[in-house]
Amino acid sequence: MQDSTIAGAIASSTLSTLFALALLASGQNSTITGTLTGQIVMEGFLHMRLPQWFIRLATRLFALLPVMIVAVLFGHQEKTLDQLLVYSQVFLSIALPFSIFPLIYLTSKKSLMGEFTNAKWNTILGYIVSIILTILNVKLLFDIF
């Protein structure tokens, strides 16, 4: 589809395909990360042992189910789907600090990490980058709403 009103002269089916592939790769990365995280939590903290195929299947189905429901309900409304895609990314950017700050904190504790503790400069740099990202994400919220 070539619609010069959307992206000017660069709109093309090639760019649409590349964007779709990048979005698919990003989604797969998130799903794999979620699957591994769920496996570690279930086995390490909850001491639940389930077959790997079952964990992967359940996690991916759980991740796909909301998307499939939304696609069926709003599939004929392209503008609504576009807005939902943007809002999902905004939500992910808002959720990011809730994982970054504890991660930096916990990986900088010698009692938890032992010899693998973050160096002081790494911890400081991590906090600086995280604070900047959080400020930018809050600004994004105000710009969108």
C-alpha positions as CSV (number, residue, x, y, z in Angstrom):
1,M,0.0,0.0,0.0
2,Q,1.4,3.4,-1.0
3,D,-0.3,6.3,0.7
4,S,1.8,9.4,0.5
5,T,-0.5,11.2,3.0
6,I,0.7,8.9,5.8
7,A,4.5,8.9,5.5
8,G,5.2,11.0,2.5
9,A,7.4,9.7,-0.2
10,I,8.9,6.9,1.9
11,A,5.6,5.0,2.4
12,S,6.0,1.7,0.6
13,S,5.1,-2.0,0.9
14,T,8.7,-2.7,1.7
15,L,8.8,-0.4,4.7
16,S,5.5,-1.8,5.9
17,T,6.9,-5.3,5.6
18,L,10.1,-4.4,7.5
19,F,8.0,-2.7,10.2
20,A,5.8,-5.8,10.5
21,L,8.9,-8.0,10.8
22,A,10.5,-5.8,13.4
23,L,7.2,-5.8,15.4
24,L,7.0,-9.6,15.2
25,A,10.6,-9.9,16.3
26,S,10.0,-7.6,19.2
27,G,6.9,-9.5,20.2
28,Q,8.8,-12.8,20.1
29,N,11.6,-11.3,22.2
30,S,9.1,-10.2,24.8
31,T,7.3,-13.5,24.8
32,I,10.5,-15.5,25.2
33,T,11.6,-13.2,28.0
34,G,8.3,-13.7,29.7
35,T,8.4,-17.4,29.2
36,L,11.9,-17.7,30.8
37,T,11.0,-15.4,33.6
38,G,7.9,-17.4,34.4
39,Q,9.9,-20.6,34.3
40,I,12.5,-19.2,36.7
41,V,9.8,-17.9,39.1
42,M,7.9,-21.2,39.0
43,E,10.9,-23.5,39.4
44,G,13.1,-21.3,41.6
45,F,10.6,-19.6,43.9
46,L,7.4,-21.7,43.8
47,H,9.2,-25.0,43.3
48,M,6.7,-26.1,40.6
49,R,8.1,-28.4,38.0
50,L,6.2,-28.6,34.8
51,P,7.3,-29.8,31.3
52,Q,9.0,-27.2,29.2
53,W,6.6,-27.6,26.3
54,F,3.7,-26.9,28.7
55,I,5.3,-23.8,30.1
56,R,6.0,-22.4,26.7
57,L,2.6,-23.2,25.3
58,A,0.7,-21.8,28.2
59,T,2.8,-18.6,28.3
60,R,2.5,-17.9,24.6
61,L,-1.3,-18.7,24.6
62,F,-1.7,-16.4,27.5
63,A,0.2,-13.7,25.7
64,L,-1.7,-14.1,22.4
65,L,-5.2,-14.5,23.8
66,P,-5.8,-10.7,24.5
67,V,-4.4,-9.8,21.1
68,M,-6.6,-12.3,19.3
69,I,-9.7,-11.0,21.2
70,V,-9.0,-7.4,20.4
71,A,-8.2,-8.2,16.7
72,V,-11.6,-10.0,16.4
73,L,-13.5,-7.3,18.2
74,F,-11.9,-4.3,16.5
75,G,-10.4,-5.8,13.3
76,H,-12.6,-3.8,11.0
77,Q,-11.6,-0.5,12.7
78,E,-8.0,0.1,11.6
79,K,-7.8,3.5,13.4
80,T,-8.8,1.8,16.7
81,L,-6.2,-0.9,16.3
82,D,-3.5,1.7,15.6
83,Q,-4.5,3.6,18.8
84,L,-4.4,0.3,20.8
85,L,-0.9,-0.4,19.4
86,V,0.3,3.0,20.5
87,Y,-1.3,2.7,23.9
88,S,0.2,-0.7,24.5
89,Q,3.7,0.7,23.8
90,V,3.0,3.7,26.1
91,F,1.9,1.2,28.8
92,L,5.1,-0.8,28.4
93,S,7.2,2.4,28.7
94,I,5.4,3.3,31.9
95,A,5.9,-0.3,33.3
96,L,9.6,-0.2,32.5
97,P,10.8,1.7,35.6
98,F,9.1,-0.8,37.9
99,S,11.5,-3.4,36.6
100,I,14.6,-1.3,35.9
101,F,15.0,0.3,39.4
102,P,14.7,-3.0,41.4
103,L,17.0,-4.7,38.9
104,I,19.7,-2.1,39.4
105,Y,19.2,-2.1,43.2
106,L,19.4,-5.9,43.5
107,T,22.4,-6.3,41.1
108,S,24.3,-3.7,43.1
109,K,23.9,-5.6,46.4
110,K,27.0,-7.6,47.3
111,S,25.0,-9.8,49.7
112,L,22.9,-11.0,46.7
113,M,25.3,-11.0,43.8
114,G,28.6,-11.8,45.4
115,E,31.5,-11.4,42.9
116,F,29.0,-10.5,40.2
117,T,27.9,-7.2,41.8
118,N,27.7,-4.2,39.6
119,A,30.6,-1.9,39.7
120,K,29.9,1.5,41.4
121,W,30.2,3.4,38.1
122,N,27.8,0.9,36.5
123,T,25.2,1.3,39.2
124,I,25.4,5.1,39.0
125,L,25.2,5.1,35.2
126,G,22.2,2.7,35.4
127,Y,20.4,5.0,37.8
128,I,21.1,8.1,35.7
129,V,19.9,6.4,32.5
130,S,16.8,5.0,34.3
131,I,15.9,8.4,35.8
132,I,16.2,10.0,32.3
133,L,14.0,7.3,30.8
134,T,11.4,7.7,33.5
135,I,11.3,11.4,33.0
136,L,10.9,11.0,29.2
137,N,8.2,8.4,29.8
138,V,6.3,10.8,32.1
139,K,6.6,13.5,29.5
140,L,5.2,11.1,26.9
141,L,2.2,10.6,29.1
142,F,1.5,14.3,29.3
143,D,2.0,14.7,25.6
144,I,-0.4,11.9,24.7
145,F,-3.1,12.7,27.2
